[in-house]
Amino acid sequence: MGFVRLVVFGFLLLSVIYLSLSWFTRSLRRESLENEWDEDQPEGISRDDYVAAGIKDYNDGLRPKLLLLVYVIPTVLVATIVYLTNSN
């Protein structure tokens, strides 16, 4: 029962961390795109369209996928600690 509780609360905590990091990095990217548009002001594209296209490119990139390591690294560490503790 203790293991199930650890898994459930661990998953919830990691989900909160993942969502917070995801929101934070997207907001930084959005701000960067808005600043780029303010400096260059490309003709023929509105600010909202420019930012939307940039966010779409960001979502297709590597950084959002790397954020999934928030789930992988702690899980591997806990599994390693549990294995080492039980094997001795």
TIFIKE-761830 format. One record per residue: residue in one letter; x, y, z of N, C-alpha, C in turn. Coordinates in steps of 0.05 Angstrom, whole numbers, plus 5000, padded with zeros to 4 digits. Layout:
% residues N
AXYZXYZXYZ;...
***
This chain:
% residues 88
M501749765000500050005000501750255000;G504050245014505850475015507050534988;F507650314973508750354946506850484928;V504250404929502250524912501850814918;R501950884944501651164953504051324942;L506451204943508851344933508651394903;V507651194888507351224860505251434853;V503051434866500851624860501751904867;F502651944891503452214899505952314884;G507752124878510052194861509252284834;F507452144822506452214795505052484796;L503452534816502052794819504053024822;L506052984839508153184843509653234818;L510453024804511953054779510253194758;S507653134758505853264739505653564744;V505553644769505453924776508054064767;I510253934772512854044764513054064734;Y512153854720512253864691510554084679;L508054104689506254314679507354594685;S508554634709509654894715511954964697;L513754774693516054824675515154864646;S513154714638512154744611510855024607;W509355104626508055374624510155584625;F512155554642514255754645515955784619;T516755554608518455574583516855674560;R514255604558512555714536512256014540;S511956114564511556394568514156544561;L516456424568518956554560519256564530;R518556354516518756344487516756544475;R514356564486512356754476513357044479;E514557104502515557374507517857434487;S519557234482521757274463520657324435;L518657174427517457214401516157494399;E514857584420513557844420515758064417;N517958024432520058224430521358224402;E521657994390522757974363520858124343;W518258084346516458214328516458514332;D516758604358516858894363519259024351;E521558874351523958984339523958994309;D523058774297523158744267520558844254;Q518358784265515658844254515558764225;P515658494220515458404192512758484179;E512958564155510458654141508858414131;G506258444131504558234121503758024141;I504758044166503957854186503458004212;S501157934224500458064249502157954272;R502158094294503658004318502557734328;D499957714329498757464339499457224321;D499357264295500057054277503056974279;Y504757174282507557124285508156964310;V506957044332507356894357506156614356;A503856584344502556324341504356134324;A505456234303507256074286509755994301;G510756184317513156134333512655924355;I510355944367509655754388509255474376;K508055464352507755204339510455074333;D512355244323515055144318516355054344;Y515955204365517055134391515954864400;N513354824397512054574406513054334390;D513954374365514954154349517954114354;G519154284370522054264374522854064396;L525354074404526453884422525953954451;R525854204458525654284486523154184500;P520754194488518454084502518653784507;K520053644489520453354492522453294515;L524353474518526353434539525053474566;L522953634568521553674593520353414604;L519953224587518852964596520852814613;L523352904613525352784631524752834660;V522953024665521953074692520752824704;Y519552654687518452404695520452184696;V522252174677524151954674526251954695;I527652174699529952184717529252114746;P527252244758526552164786525651874788;T524151774768523251494769525651304768;V527551354751529951184750531551204776;L531751444787533251474813531851314835;V529251344837527851204859527950904855;A527750804830527950524825530650414831;T532750574825535450494831535950484861;I534950684876535250684905533750444918;V531350394908529750164919531249904913;Y532349874889533749624881536249594899;L537849804901540249794917539749734946;T537549854957536849814985535949524989;N534449414971533449144975535448924967;S537448994951539348784943541548734964;N541848924982543948885003542748745027;
***
